[in-house]
Amino acid sequence: MVAIKKSNLKNLILTIGVLLIANGIGNTFFNRFDLTSDKRYTLSDTSLKIIEQIKEPLAIKIYMQGELPPEFKRLQQETQQLLEEFQSYNRNIVFTFVDSLENEDSSMNNIKDLYRKGLTPVNITVDDKGKQSQAIVFPWAIATYHDKEVNIPLLKNKMGASTTEKVIGSVQNLEYSIADALNKITTGKQKKIAVMKGNGELQDVFMAKFLLQIRESYHIGPFTLDSVAKNPVASLEALEKYDLAIIAKPTETFSDSEKQVLDQFIINGGKTLWLVDQVSAEMDSLYNSSGSTLAYPRDLNLNDMFFKYGFRINPDIVKDEQGSPIKLATGEQGSATQYQEFNWKFAPLVYPVSTHPIVKNLGGIKFDFANPIDTLKNGIKKTVLLKTSQYSKKIGTPVEVNLDIVAEETSPNHYINTGNITLAILLEGSFHSVFENRVLSFDQKSFKATSGNNKMIVISDGDVIKNQLDKNYQPVELGYDQRSGNLYDNKDLLLNCVNYLLDDTGLINIRSKDLDLALLDKEKVYENYRLTQVITIGLPILILTLFGFLFSYLRKRKYAK
C-alpha cells in the first residue's frame, strides 16, 4: 500500500514537472497550428506586419450578437475566431460583441447612432423549416485607436447571391476587412493621389463615394492642367510630387503641352489609372421622346500617346448579350406607369476570369458604352484584367443607339469569333516617351525618353468610377444602380487598382485568398430534418456515452484485479 502511494506521489510530481516545463517552453516559443485545409486561420505576412504596429490598446466592437439567423451565426463565429487569431499575436487588440437590439427601449436610439456612423443594417428573410420571418442584422464592427474610429464591413454584398453565398464571400474577405481597417487606423497617410481636372473630367460629386473611400488611406487632391499653358515646367514639377494620377472620363482634347506633362510624369515613375471613353454616348441622353441618341467618336488627342505605350482604345462601342438589367416604361394601367425589366446590351456586365489579384474573387463589374482595347507589341508586359462574354461584338461609330434594341432577337450565330473583347488592362515595364525623337511642345531640360520599371491600368469606360445621384442629388454607393436595384463590384475593382499601382499588394493578396466553407445544403436538411438532427446532435452524444461506458468498464475491470 505504501509502495502504491509513493508511486502515485512520484507520478504526480512528474506530471506537475512536465506541465511546468511545457508551460515554460510554450511561453518562450510561441506557435499556433492551423488544421483547416484552406489555412483560413493562418494570418498573412501583411496582417502580421500591421499587427506589429499596434503599440497601445485597440478596441473593436462587433455588432453581431443576440438572436441571429444560422448563416450570420457562422459569420459571427468566423469573425470571433479570426479576431482571436489577431489577438494571440498582439494582446493590445481587444474585442467585444454588442447586441444593439437587445434592449427594446434603447434599440431605436442605438440604430440611429449606428446609422450616423455609416453602419447600415441588412434586412433578411429567415427561413426556418418553411416558416419565413424578417430579421435585421448589423454586419459591422468599429475599431478605435488613439481617438480615431474606422468602420469594418463584415458582410460583402454580391449581386444575385443567396445569403449563404454572401456569407462565404464575406468569410473570404474577412481578414482583408480587418487588416485594412487596422492599417488605416494605425498607419499615417503617406502616398499622394492626384485627381486630374481641366479636360472635362467627371465632377467630384460623381466620384464622391470612391474619393471618400481612398481618402481614408491616401492623401488626395485635385490637379488641374490649366496652368500648363502659362508655366508647363512648374506644372510638371508640381504633378511629380504625387504618386498616382487618376484621369476619369475626360471629354475635352488634351493639348500637346498637357500630354508632355502627363508623359513625363509617367516616365519619371508616376503611376496612372486611365478611365477613358473614346465614344461620346450617355444613358441620360436616351430618356427622351424618341428614345435614341447618337454615339460618335471623341477626339482626345491621346491616340499617339497610347500607341507608344502599347495599346489602343478603339472608337467603337461594345454590345454584349451579357448586359445589365434596365427598367423601362411599357404602358400605363390607370394612373400608375408600368415598368418592365429588360437586358441592356450596351451596358456589359463583366465577370472576371483572370486570377490576377486585382480582379480575383470579384463579382460583376458594370460598364456603360464601353470601348474595345487592342494591345500592341512593344516590350511592355500586358495583363488583360477584364473582357466581355463570348456573345459580344464591336459596333462602329457614329451610330444611332435606340432603346428599341431591348426587343431585338439574336442567336449565337450573330457572335461567331467576335466576343471576349478586352475592356481593362494592366501594363508593366519600361515605357518610352511619346515625345521620343520628336520636337518637344515646350522646352524641358530634364526631359527623359524612357522610364524605369513602371505600371499603369487602362479601363475603356469612365462610367466605371461614376456613382449615381439620388433624388436629393446626393451620391449613392459606387456600383449601385438605382434603376435596377443591383449592387456591382465597381468600387472593389477600383480600390484594388489603386492598391496595386501604389504597391500595397499585400492587402490585395489577402482579399484574393481562397476559402472553402463546408455549409449544409438547406433543401436537403429540410427534406431529411429528423435524420439531420440525429446525425448532427444525437450521434455525437451516443458516441460520447458509449465511450464513457467503455472507459468505466475497463477502469473497473483493471482495478478489480
C-alpha positions as CSV (number, residue, x, y, z in Angstrom):
1,M,0.0,0.0,0.0
2,V,2.9,2.3,0.9
3,A,4.6,1.5,-2.4
4,I,1.4,2.4,-4.3
5,K,1.2,5.8,-2.5
6,K,4.9,6.5,-3.2
7,S,4.3,5.6,-6.9
8,N,1.3,7.8,-7.2
9,L,3.2,10.7,-5.5
10,K,6.1,10.2,-7.8
11,N,3.7,10.2,-10.9
12,L,2.0,13.4,-9.6
13,I,5.3,15.2,-9.1
14,L,6.5,14.1,-12.6
15,T,3.2,15.3,-14.2
16,I,3.5,18.7,-12.5
17,G,7.1,19.0,-13.6
18,V,6.3,18.1,-17.2
19,L,3.4,20.7,-17.2
20,L,5.7,23.4,-15.8
21,I,8.4,22.6,-18.4
22,A,5.8,22.6,-21.2
23,N,4.3,25.9,-20.0
24,G,7.8,27.4,-19.9
25,I,8.6,26.2,-23.4
26,G,5.2,27.4,-24.6
27,N,5.8,30.9,-23.2
28,T,9.3,31.0,-24.8
29,F,8.4,29.6,-28.2
30,F,5.0,30.8,-29.5
31,N,3.3,28.9,-32.3
32,R,-0.3,28.1,-33.3
33,F,-1.4,25.3,-35.5
34,D,-4.0,25.7,-38.3
35,L,-5.5,22.4,-39.1
36,T,-8.0,23.7,-41.7
37,S,-7.4,22.5,-45.2
38,D,-7.6,26.1,-46.6
39,K,-5.5,27.6,-43.8
40,R,-8.2,30.2,-43.2
41,Y,-6.8,31.0,-39.7
42,T,-3.2,31.4,-40.9
43,L,-2.6,35.1,-41.0
44,S,-0.7,36.5,-43.9
45,D,2.7,38.3,-43.6
46,T,0.9,41.6,-44.4
47,S,-1.6,41.1,-41.5
48,L,1.3,40.2,-39.1
49,K,3.2,43.4,-40.1
50,I,0.1,45.5,-39.5
51,I,-0.5,43.8,-36.1
52,E,3.1,44.7,-35.1
53,Q,2.4,48.4,-35.5
54,I,-0.2,48.3,-32.7
55,K,1.6,49.6,-29.6
56,E,-1.3,50.6,-27.4
57,P,-4.8,49.2,-26.8
58,L,-7.0,48.9,-29.9
59,A,-10.7,48.2,-29.2
60,I,-13.0,46.5,-31.7
61,K,-16.8,46.4,-31.2
62,I,-18.6,43.8,-33.3
63,Y,-22.4,44.5,-33.8
64,M,-23.4,40.9,-34.4
65,Q,-24.8,39.4,-31.2
66,G,-28.1,38.0,-30.0
67,E,-30.6,36.0,-32.0
68,L,-29.0,35.7,-35.4
69,P,-30.0,33.6,-38.4
70,P,-27.8,30.5,-38.9
71,E,-25.8,32.0,-41.8
72,F,-24.9,35.1,-39.7
73,K,-24.1,32.9,-36.7
74,R,-21.5,31.3,-38.9
75,L,-20.1,34.7,-39.9
76,Q,-20.1,35.7,-36.2
77,Q,-18.1,32.6,-35.3
78,E,-15.6,33.1,-38.1
79,T,-15.2,36.7,-37.1
80,Q,-14.6,35.8,-33.5
81,Q,-12.1,33.0,-34.4
82,L,-10.2,35.3,-36.7
83,L,-10.1,38.1,-34.1
84,E,-8.8,35.6,-31.6
85,E,-6.0,34.9,-34.0
86,F,-5.2,38.6,-34.3
87,Q,-5.3,38.9,-30.5
88,S,-3.0,36.0,-30.0
89,Y,-0.2,37.9,-31.8
90,N,-0.9,41.2,-30.0
91,R,-2.6,41.5,-26.7
92,N,-3.3,45.2,-27.3
93,I,-6.1,44.1,-29.6
94,V,-9.4,43.8,-27.5
95,F,-12.7,43.0,-29.0
96,T,-16.3,42.7,-27.7
97,F,-19.6,41.6,-29.3
98,V,-22.5,44.0,-28.9
99,D,-26.2,43.4,-29.3
100,S,-27.7,46.8,-30.3
101,L,-31.2,45.4,-30.4
102,E,-31.2,43.6,-27.0
103,N,-33.0,46.4,-25.1
104,E,-36.2,47.4,-26.8
105,D,-36.3,50.8,-25.0
106,S,-32.9,51.9,-26.3
107,S,-32.7,49.8,-29.6
108,M,-34.1,52.6,-31.8
109,N,-31.6,55.1,-30.4
110,N,-28.8,52.6,-31.0
111,I,-29.9,52.0,-34.6
112,K,-30.0,55.8,-35.2
113,D,-26.5,56.1,-33.7
114,L,-25.2,53.3,-35.9
115,Y,-26.8,55.0,-39.0
116,R,-25.0,58.2,-38.1
117,K,-21.7,56.3,-38.1
118,G,-22.4,55.0,-41.5
119,L,-23.4,51.5,-40.4
120,T,-26.4,50.3,-42.4
121,P,-28.3,47.2,-41.4
122,V,-29.3,44.3,-43.6
123,N,-32.9,43.2,-43.7
124,I,-33.0,39.4,-44.4
125,T,-35.7,36.8,-44.6
126,V,-35.2,33.9,-42.1
127,D,-36.5,30.6,-43.4
128,D,-36.9,28.1,-40.6
129,K,-38.4,24.8,-41.8
130,G,-40.6,26.6,-44.3
131,K,-41.6,29.4,-42.0
132,Q,-40.4,32.8,-43.1
133,S,-39.8,35.9,-40.9
134,Q,-37.9,39.2,-41.2
135,A,-34.8,40.0,-39.2
136,I,-32.5,43.0,-39.0
137,V,-28.7,42.5,-38.7
138,F,-25.8,44.9,-38.4
139,P,-22.9,43.1,-40.1
140,W,-20.4,45.7,-39.0
141,A,-17.6,46.4,-36.5
142,I,-15.9,49.6,-35.3
143,A,-12.2,49.8,-34.4
144,T,-11.0,52.6,-32.1
145,Y,-7.4,53.6,-31.7
146,H,-6.0,56.9,-30.3
147,D,-9.4,58.5,-30.5
148,K,-9.7,57.5,-34.2
149,E,-12.5,55.3,-35.5
150,V,-12.9,53.2,-38.6
151,N,-15.8,51.1,-39.7
152,I,-15.2,47.5,-40.6
153,P,-17.7,45.9,-43.1
154,L,-18.1,42.2,-42.2
155,L,-20.7,41.3,-44.9
156,K,-19.6,41.6,-48.6
157,N,-22.6,42.2,-50.8
158,K,-22.6,40.2,-54.0
159,M,-25.2,40.8,-56.7
160,G,-27.7,37.9,-57.1
161,A,-26.1,35.8,-54.4
162,S,-28.0,34.0,-51.8
163,T,-27.4,34.8,-48.1
164,T,-25.3,31.6,-47.8
165,E,-23.1,32.7,-50.8
166,K,-22.7,36.2,-49.4
167,V,-21.5,34.7,-46.1
168,I,-19.0,32.5,-47.9
169,G,-17.7,35.6,-49.8
170,S,-17.7,37.6,-46.6
171,V,-15.6,35.0,-44.8
172,Q,-13.1,35.0,-47.7
173,N,-12.9,38.8,-47.3
174,L,-12.8,38.9,-43.5
175,E,-9.0,39.0,-43.0
176,Y,-8.8,41.8,-45.6
177,S,-11.5,43.8,-44.0
178,I,-10.0,43.7,-40.5
179,A,-6.4,44.1,-41.7
180,D,-7.3,47.0,-44.0
181,A,-9.1,48.8,-41.1
182,L,-6.3,48.3,-38.7
183,N,-3.8,49.5,-41.3
184,K,-5.9,52.7,-41.8
185,I,-6.2,53.4,-38.1
186,T,-2.6,52.8,-37.1
187,T,-0.6,54.0,-40.2
188,G,-0.4,57.6,-41.2
189,K,-1.1,58.5,-44.8
190,Q,2.0,58.6,-46.9
191,K,1.2,58.4,-50.7
192,K,-0.5,61.1,-52.7
193,I,-3.1,60.8,-55.4
194,A,-3.9,63.5,-58.0
195,V,-7.4,63.6,-59.4
196,M,-6.9,65.3,-62.8
197,K,-9.0,68.2,-63.8
198,G,-9.2,70.7,-66.7
199,N,-10.2,68.5,-69.6
200,G,-13.8,67.9,-68.8
201,E,-13.2,65.0,-66.4
202,L,-16.0,63.8,-64.1
203,Q,-17.1,66.2,-61.4
204,D,-16.2,65.3,-57.8
205,V,-19.9,64.6,-56.9
206,F,-19.9,61.8,-59.4
207,M,-16.8,60.3,-57.9
208,A,-17.6,61.2,-54.3
209,K,-18.0,57.6,-52.9
210,F,-14.7,56.5,-54.4
211,L,-12.8,59.6,-53.3
212,L,-14.2,59.3,-49.8
213,Q,-13.0,55.6,-49.7
214,I,-9.5,56.2,-50.8
215,R,-9.1,59.3,-48.7
216,E,-9.0,57.0,-45.7
217,S,-5.7,55.6,-46.8
218,Y,-4.1,58.2,-49.1
219,H,-3.7,62.0,-49.5
220,I,-5.8,63.1,-52.4
221,G,-6.1,66.4,-54.2
222,P,-7.4,67.9,-57.4
223,F,-4.8,68.8,-60.0
224,T,-5.7,71.0,-62.9
225,L,-3.7,71.1,-66.2
226,D,-5.0,74.6,-67.0
227,S,-1.7,76.1,-65.6
228,V,0.3,74.2,-68.2
229,A,-0.4,76.9,-70.8
230,K,1.3,79.5,-68.6
231,N,4.1,77.5,-66.9
232,P,4.3,73.9,-68.1
233,V,7.6,73.2,-66.2
234,A,6.2,74.3,-62.9
235,S,3.1,72.2,-63.6
236,L,5.2,69.1,-64.2
237,E,7.2,69.7,-61.0
238,A,4.0,70.1,-59.0
239,L,2.5,66.9,-60.5
240,E,5.6,64.9,-59.8
241,K,5.0,65.4,-56.1
242,Y,2.1,62.9,-56.5
243,D,2.5,59.1,-56.7
244,L,-0.6,58.4,-58.8
245,A,-2.7,60.3,-61.3
246,I,-6.4,59.3,-61.9
247,I,-7.8,60.5,-65.2
248,A,-11.5,59.9,-65.0
249,K,-13.6,60.3,-68.2
250,P,-12.0,63.3,-69.9
251,T,-14.2,64.8,-72.6
252,E,-12.0,67.7,-73.9
253,T,-9.0,67.5,-76.1
254,F,-5.5,67.4,-74.5
255,S,-3.0,69.9,-75.8
256,D,0.5,68.7,-76.7
257,S,1.9,70.6,-73.7
258,E,-0.6,68.8,-71.4
259,K,0.3,65.5,-73.0
260,Q,4.0,66.2,-72.4
261,V,3.4,66.9,-68.7
262,L,1.4,63.6,-68.3
263,D,4.0,61.7,-70.3
264,Q,7.0,63.0,-68.3
265,F,5.1,62.3,-65.1
266,I,4.8,58.6,-66.2
267,I,8.4,58.5,-67.5
268,N,9.6,59.8,-64.1
269,G,7.8,57.0,-62.2
270,G,4.3,58.3,-61.7
271,K,1.5,55.7,-61.8
272,T,-1.6,56.3,-63.8
273,L,-5.2,55.0,-63.7
274,W,-6.9,55.8,-67.1
275,L,-10.7,55.6,-67.3
276,V,-11.2,56.8,-70.9
277,D,-14.2,56.9,-73.3
278,Q,-13.3,57.2,-77.0
279,V,-17.0,57.5,-77.9
280,S,-19.5,60.1,-76.7
281,A,-22.7,58.3,-75.6
282,E,-24.6,58.8,-72.3
283,M,-27.5,56.8,-70.9
284,D,-29.3,60.0,-69.8
285,S,-29.5,61.2,-73.4
286,L,-31.6,58.2,-74.2
287,Y,-34.5,59.2,-72.0
288,N,-36.3,61.5,-74.4
289,S,-39.4,61.3,-76.6
290,S,-37.5,59.4,-79.4
291,G,-35.7,57.1,-77.0
292,S,-32.5,57.4,-79.1
293,T,-29.2,59.2,-79.2
294,L,-26.2,59.4,-81.5
295,A,-22.9,57.7,-80.4
296,Y,-20.0,59.3,-82.1
297,P,-16.1,59.2,-81.8
298,R,-14.5,61.6,-79.3
299,D,-11.1,63.1,-80.1
300,L,-9.0,63.5,-77.0
301,N,-5.7,63.7,-78.9
302,L,-4.3,60.8,-76.9
303,N,-4.1,58.1,-79.5
304,D,-0.4,58.6,-80.3
305,M,0.5,58.6,-76.6
306,F,-1.5,55.4,-76.0
307,F,0.0,53.8,-79.1
308,K,3.5,54.5,-77.8
309,Y,2.7,52.9,-74.5
310,G,1.4,49.7,-76.2
311,F,-2.4,49.9,-76.5
312,R,-5.2,51.5,-78.5
313,I,-8.8,52.3,-77.4
314,N,-11.0,52.0,-80.5
315,P,-13.8,54.4,-81.2
316,D,-16.4,51.6,-81.2
317,I,-19.0,50.7,-78.6
318,V,-19.4,47.2,-77.2
319,K,-22.7,45.3,-77.4
320,D,-22.9,42.3,-75.1
321,E,-25.7,39.7,-74.7
322,Q,-24.5,39.5,-71.0
323,G,-25.8,43.0,-70.4
324,S,-27.1,44.8,-67.3
325,P,-30.8,45.0,-66.5
326,I,-32.7,48.2,-67.2
327,K,-36.3,49.1,-66.3
328,L,-38.4,50.9,-69.0
329,A,-42.0,52.1,-69.0
330,T,-44.1,49.7,-71.0
331,G,-47.5,51.3,-70.7
332,E,-50.0,52.7,-68.3
333,Q,-52.6,51.0,-66.2
334,G,-54.9,53.5,-64.5
335,S,-52.7,56.3,-63.1
336,A,-49.6,54.2,-62.4
337,T,-47.0,53.7,-65.1
338,Q,-46.0,50.1,-65.5
339,Y,-42.3,49.2,-65.7
340,Q,-40.6,46.1,-67.1
341,E,-37.0,44.9,-66.8
342,F,-35.0,44.4,-70.0
343,N,-31.5,43.3,-70.8
344,W,-29.5,46.4,-71.9
345,K,-26.7,45.1,-74.2
346,F,-24.7,48.4,-74.3
347,A,-24.0,48.0,-70.5
348,P,-21.9,44.9,-70.4
349,L,-21.9,43.0,-67.1
350,V,-18.3,41.6,-66.9
351,Y,-17.3,38.8,-64.6
352,P,-13.6,38.5,-64.2
353,V,-12.0,35.2,-65.4
354,S,-8.4,36.3,-64.7
355,T,-6.7,35.1,-61.5
356,H,-4.7,38.4,-61.1
357,P,-5.0,39.7,-57.6
358,I,-6.7,42.9,-58.9
359,V,-9.8,41.1,-60.1
360,K,-9.7,37.7,-58.3
361,N,-12.8,36.9,-56.3
362,L,-14.7,40.0,-57.6
363,G,-18.3,39.8,-58.7
364,G,-19.9,41.5,-61.7
365,I,-18.5,44.9,-63.0
366,K,-20.9,47.2,-64.7
367,F,-19.9,49.2,-67.8
368,D,-21.8,51.7,-69.9
369,F,-21.0,52.2,-73.6
370,A,-17.5,50.7,-73.2
371,N,-14.9,50.7,-76.0
372,P,-12.6,47.8,-77.2
373,I,-8.9,47.9,-76.3
374,D,-6.3,46.5,-78.6
375,T,-2.8,45.6,-77.3
376,L,0.3,46.3,-79.4
377,K,3.8,44.6,-79.2
378,N,6.4,46.9,-77.7
379,G,8.1,45.0,-74.9
380,I,5.6,46.1,-72.2
381,K,4.0,43.3,-70.2
382,K,0.2,43.5,-70.7
383,T,-2.3,41.6,-68.5
384,V,-5.9,41.5,-69.5
385,L,-8.0,42.2,-66.4
386,L,-11.5,42.3,-67.8
387,K,-13.1,41.2,-71.0
388,T,-16.6,40.7,-72.3
389,S,-18.5,37.5,-72.8
390,Q,-18.1,35.4,-75.9
391,Y,-21.5,36.7,-77.1
392,S,-20.4,40.3,-77.7
393,K,-19.3,42.4,-80.7
394,K,-18.0,45.8,-81.7
395,I,-20.4,48.4,-83.1
396,G,-18.7,51.1,-85.3
397,T,-19.5,54.7,-84.7
398,P,-21.1,57.1,-85.4
399,V,-24.3,55.1,-84.9
400,E,-27.7,55.7,-83.5
401,V,-28.5,53.9,-80.3
402,N,-32.1,53.3,-79.6
403,L,-34.0,51.8,-76.6
404,D,-35.9,49.6,-79.0
405,I,-32.8,47.3,-79.1
406,V,-34.1,45.6,-75.9
407,A,-36.7,43.8,-78.1
408,E,-34.0,42.6,-80.5
409,E,-33.8,38.8,-81.0
410,T,-30.4,37.3,-81.5
411,S,-28.7,33.9,-81.7
412,P,-25.2,32.6,-81.0
413,N,-24.6,32.7,-84.8
414,H,-24.5,36.5,-84.6
415,Y,-21.4,36.3,-82.4
416,I,-19.1,33.9,-84.1
417,N,-15.4,34.9,-83.3
418,T,-16.5,38.4,-82.1
419,G,-16.5,38.0,-78.3
420,N,-14.1,38.2,-75.4
421,I,-13.3,41.9,-76.1
422,T,-10.7,43.5,-73.8
423,L,-12.1,46.3,-71.6
424,A,-9.3,46.7,-68.9
425,I,-5.6,46.0,-69.0
426,L,-2.6,46.3,-66.7
427,L,0.7,47.5,-68.3
428,E,4.0,47.0,-66.6
429,G,7.6,47.7,-67.8
430,S,9.8,50.4,-69.1
431,F,7.7,52.9,-71.0
432,H,9.0,55.1,-73.9
433,S,8.0,58.7,-74.1
434,V,5.6,59.7,-76.9
435,F,8.0,62.7,-77.5
436,E,11.0,60.4,-78.0
437,N,12.7,61.6,-81.3
438,R,10.1,64.3,-81.6
439,V,10.1,68.1,-81.2
440,L,9.0,68.9,-77.6
441,S,5.9,71.1,-77.2
442,F,7.8,73.1,-74.5
443,D,11.4,73.4,-73.5
444,Q,12.3,70.9,-70.8
445,K,15.9,70.5,-69.7
446,S,15.0,67.4,-67.5
447,F,13.3,65.5,-70.4
448,K,13.6,61.7,-70.3
449,A,12.9,59.4,-73.2
450,T,12.4,56.1,-71.2
451,S,11.2,55.2,-67.7
452,G,12.4,52.8,-65.2
453,N,10.0,49.9,-64.2
454,N,6.6,51.4,-64.0
455,K,2.9,50.4,-64.3
456,M,-0.5,51.8,-65.4
457,I,-4.0,50.5,-65.6
458,V,-6.4,51.4,-68.5
459,I,-10.2,50.9,-68.4
460,S,-12.0,51.8,-71.5
461,D,-15.1,53.3,-69.8
462,G,-15.2,56.4,-67.5
463,D,-18.5,55.4,-66.1
464,V,-16.9,52.5,-64.1
465,I,-15.9,55.1,-61.5
466,K,-19.1,57.1,-61.7
467,N,-21.6,56.9,-58.8
468,Q,-25.3,57.9,-59.4
469,L,-27.1,60.6,-57.5
470,D,-30.4,60.2,-55.6
471,K,-33.4,62.4,-55.8
472,N,-31.7,64.9,-53.5
473,Y,-28.6,65.0,-55.7
474,Q,-26.6,63.1,-53.1
475,P,-24.2,60.4,-54.3
476,V,-25.2,56.8,-53.8
477,E,-22.8,53.9,-53.3
478,L,-20.4,53.4,-56.1
479,G,-21.6,50.3,-58.1
480,Y,-25.2,50.7,-57.0
481,D,-27.7,51.0,-59.9
482,Q,-30.9,52.8,-58.8
483,R,-32.7,51.8,-62.0
484,S,-32.3,48.0,-61.3
485,G,-31.5,48.0,-57.5
486,N,-28.4,45.9,-58.2
487,L,-25.0,46.5,-56.5
488,Y,-21.9,45.8,-58.6
489,D,-18.3,45.4,-57.6
490,N,-17.0,48.5,-59.3
491,K,-15.8,50.0,-56.1
492,D,-13.7,47.0,-55.1
493,L,-12.2,46.8,-58.6
494,L,-11.0,50.5,-58.4
495,L,-9.7,50.1,-54.8
496,N,-7.7,47.1,-55.9
497,C,-6.4,49.1,-58.9
498,V,-5.2,51.9,-56.6
499,N,-3.7,49.5,-54.0
500,Y,-1.8,47.6,-56.8
501,L,-0.5,50.7,-58.5
502,L,0.8,52.1,-55.2
503,D,2.4,48.8,-54.3
504,D,0.0,47.9,-51.5
505,T,0.0,44.4,-53.0
506,G,-0.1,42.7,-49.6
507,L,-3.7,43.8,-48.9
508,I,-4.8,42.7,-52.4
509,N,-3.3,39.3,-51.9
510,I,-5.3,39.0,-48.6
511,R,-8.5,40.0,-50.5
512,S,-8.0,37.3,-53.1
513,K,-7.5,34.5,-50.5
514,D,-9.5,31.3,-51.3
515,L,-11.5,29.7,-48.6
516,D,-13.8,26.7,-48.7
517,L,-16.6,26.7,-46.2
518,A,-18.5,23.4,-45.7
519,L,-22.0,24.6,-45.2
520,L,-25.1,22.4,-45.1
521,D,-27.5,22.3,-48.0
522,K,-30.7,23.8,-46.7
523,E,-33.0,22.0,-49.1
524,K,-31.6,18.6,-48.2
525,V,-31.7,19.5,-44.5
526,Y,-35.4,20.3,-44.7
527,E,-36.2,17.1,-46.7
528,N,-34.4,15.0,-44.0
529,Y,-34.8,17.2,-41.0
530,R,-35.1,14.4,-38.3
531,L,-32.3,12.4,-39.8
532,T,-30.1,15.5,-39.8
533,Q,-30.9,16.1,-36.2
534,V,-30.0,12.5,-35.3
535,I,-26.6,12.7,-37.2
536,T,-25.5,16.2,-36.0
537,I,-26.8,16.1,-32.4
538,G,-27.8,12.5,-31.5
539,L,-24.8,10.7,-32.9
540,P,-22.1,12.7,-31.1
541,I,-24.0,12.2,-27.8
542,L,-24.3,8.5,-28.5
543,I,-20.6,8.1,-29.3
544,L,-19.7,10.1,-26.1
545,T,-22.0,7.9,-24.0
546,L,-20.5,4.7,-25.4
547,F,-17.0,5.9,-24.8
548,G,-18.0,6.8,-21.2
549,F,-19.4,3.3,-20.5
550,L,-16.4,1.6,-22.2
551,F,-13.9,3.7,-20.2
552,S,-15.8,3.0,-16.9
553,Y,-16.0,-0.7,-17.7
554,L,-12.2,-1.0,-18.5
555,R,-11.3,1.0,-15.4
556,K,-13.4,-1.3,-13.1
557,R,-12.0,-4.4,-14.7
558,K,-8.4,-3.1,-14.2
559,Y,-8.8,-2.3,-10.5
560,A,-11.0,-5.3,-9.7
561,K,-7.9,-7.4,-10.2
